[in-house]
Amino acid sequence: MNNIENQRSQFIRPCTRVWLGLLALTSITYSIGRMELGGTQIVMLVLIITFIKGEMVAGFFMGLRRTSLLWRAIMASWLLIVGGGIAIAYLTGLK
């Protein structure tokens, strides 16, 4: 029984790894905001991190990683459209 408990304590499930990755990426974007960093490169970095986080949530917590390519493409397209709209709005506001 003790051996089984040791194996379980050493095993980290994939969803836990994804959750920890989401926490790390969220901490990065939070730190960027707290440091009041700005500029086009920083905004694009935050948007890329947001896209990665969206893909992680869709793939692991919404269960899309085991579906057809169509559903994954729909979700990725939606994330790109929203992120692209934000990027366009930001870049337009700079002019």
Secondary structure, 3 states (H helix, E strand, C coil): CHHHHHHHHHCCCHHHHHHHHHHHHHHHHHHHHHCCCCCHHHHHHHHHHHHHHHHHHHHHHCCHHHCCHHHHHHHHHHHHHHHHHHHHHHHHHHC
